[in-house]
Amino acid sequence: MKREKLVVIGNGMAGIKCVEEILKLEPDRFDITVFGSEPHPNYNRILLSKVLQGDSTIDSIVINDWSWYEEREIKLYTGETVVHMDIQARQVTTLSGIRAKYDFLIIATGSSAFIPPIVGIHKPGVIAFRSMEDCATMIEYSKKYKKAAVIGGGLLGLEAARGLLNLGMQTEVIHNAPYLMNRQLDVMAADMLRKELEQQGMRFWLSKETESIIGLSRAKGIRFSNGSTLEADLIVISVGIRPNITLAKESGLTTNRAIVVDDFMRTSDPSIYAVGECAEHRGVAYGLVAPLYEQGKVLAGSLCGTQAVGYEGSVPYAQLKVSGVEVFSVGSIQQGEADTALQVYDGIQGTYKKITMKDGKVSGAILFGSTAEGTSLLGLVKRGAPIAELAAKPKEDQSDEDSIVVSMPERETVCACNAVTKSSIMCAVMEDGLRTIEQVRDRTKASSSCGGCRPMVAAIVRYALRDDKESLAPTVTPICNCTTLNHDMVKSAMKNGVFTSKHEVMETLGWQNLAGCSTCSEALSYYWTLYYPQQANEASAYNKSNNSRKLTLDVPSPPVSGFNTTLLAKQMHHACQYLTFPSPVKGAISSGIHSPAGVLVQDLGIAGSPAGWEVYAGGHAEHPVKQGQLIGIAESDSLAIELCIAILQLYREQAENGERVWKWLERIAIDEIRESVLDVEHRMDLMSRAEAAASYLNSERLGERICSQ
């Protein structure tokens, strides 16, 4: 049978998803030709920010490589932009002159970054963030320049800003609203997000209108409407998107904000369809992955004659995850749109949840800090569930990851982008023998698109792997009998709160015995030096009385050529002499790992090697004997000092009071520690915090500070 000719304009996620669905239904029905304006095969545009943040590589975000097209006999033209559609002749023409006939045409041209009419916005040094090329440009700029600004404090703007920080650039975010992500968050969630991102190094200019881009031959900064200016070598525009409809409009198709389609994704010409960000369905143009994939399935079924029910629209939602900050938002959440049904703020855990209702039904939700419930709440909003369903859930269990998994119906959709249910994930683990989220992703496609459902997929995988599903509630081991809180809870509360004394900490956190005991008093005193070193009297007094909690170094071997162990020890002592640690820290420096210093069985070990200084941590010479783990290799004395200080500061911040270095290393993933101290930006942050703490805890300067106060 002669195949019908199907041409797809656009090689992005929406268009190729549609092709995938067609091949599932009738793989031999169409002779398929695809035109893509970018010189790449199909890739996941949503994950570009992960490439900038260092969590993914360019190769890893490719969805379908070159061989995929070849194996399915799809003609792929990359770097080719279609500039003309002859609807009468049913033919398209590219800028380079390539022509292709069609029986059916799918327009999947997506959208472009909206470029606001700002004076000077087209100068060199101003870019959008939409493609692999934009990503590469930002990486190149980071090698030469150090100051960046992102115009736009929405979802994509914040992801771009986090990527620029990871590239080592000082990053400022300019937003014209009074708080971040103002379309998806309320004031409280936005304020929590801002504080978290400020701790990571971002700087924010809120309620600011950009008037012009300053600089003669290239961008040098921004001038605001009030006349103030901001220096910047790279300016990234992220203020929204604009559907690419010029081609359709010039060809005579009906357009509004985007290309108008019916419930089966047909345009005003019955042989032409539109899908994705360039399509407008019932007055709405969607910019998220899940709706685009839903449209693609409907379109594929329509072309193959198997689709009886049309596309009815989608409930959009937003998910942000940058450097450990998790945010989820869906539905009506702004004041005046709906009433608040539930609002929970946990300052100790740093989480926030708000659920809204309208006419007795769940209408929206915001999650901050923990987004495991996002999929479940999305389901409630989608079907307009009665608020009674929410009220029936035990409130104390709603933040419990396992309880959420247990209460989730088997057929509930977990991955909205790819329509993967809880039961599909459970079967993949329990019946197919899969053991990791990556294996489940590859088999089911869950979390492979926008990645927003990854926390929930991971929770289901962990639950399915657990032998004893009855013991669901996590145990909390309190610091002592004076409190029900553990070390992490107390540390989180002290870090995020504002206290004037340890006694106030105990009162606020509900200490059962306000007199305390030696265990909790010792812990609170140490945490006080960690989070409130600026309150000089108490912090410095504790620091001075706990010399056993300092760093001691053993340097038994004499300096050898190229390895001045004595000088390195002096520099380490100078940097750490005023720092107090969760437990005594013993270190050793030697010209080689086989010297008498025993660097491999010390809390911190530095040994010379042909490649430079090898830095180890987590060794223990007594029972149980532990060999130190290699953290990194430093080519110079100064880098070795930096690595050691960063490791020790990370230990100060993450370890529990009294926890030895080797126990801390066993509890925290070694890869996480390496990433933190080997990343230049993170290492500099750790060193800066260590230096600040040492300055406050310096007993010789205590009198000067008291006098100045």
Secondary structure, 3 states (H helix, E strand, C coil): CCCEEEEEECCCHHHHHHHHHHHHHCCCCEEEEEEECCCCCEECHHHHHHHHCCCCCCHHHEEECHHHHHHCCCEEEECCCEEEEECCCCEEEECCCCEEECCEEEECCCEEECCCCCECCCCCCEEECCCHHHHHHHHHHHHHCCEEEEECCCHHHHHHHHHHHHCCCEEEEEECCCCCCCCCCCHHHHHHHHHHHHHHCCEEEECCCEEEEECCCCCCEEEECCCCEEECCEEEECCCEEECCHHHHHCCCCECCCEEECCCCECCCCCEEECHHHEEECCECCCCHHHHHHHHHHHHHHHHCCCCCCCCCCCCEEEEEECCEEEEEEECCCECCEEEEEEEEECCCCEEEEEEEECCEEEEEEEECCCCCHHHHHHHHHCCCEHHHHHCCCHHHCCCHHHHHHHCCCCCEEECCCCEEHHHHHHHHHCCCCCCHHHHHHHHCCCCCCCCCHHHHHHHHHHHHCCCCCCCCCCCCCCCCCCCCCHHHHHHHHHHCCCCCHHHHHHHCCCCCCCCCHHHHHHHHHHHHHHCCCCHHHHHHHHHHCHHHCEEEECCCCCECCECHHHHHHHHHHHHCCCCCCCCEEEEEECCCCCCCCHHHCCEEEEEECCEEEEEECCECCCCCECCEEEEEECCHHHHHHHHHHHHHHHHHHCCCCCCHHHHHHHCCHHHHHHHHHCHHHHHHHHHHHHHHHHHHCHHHHHHHHHHC
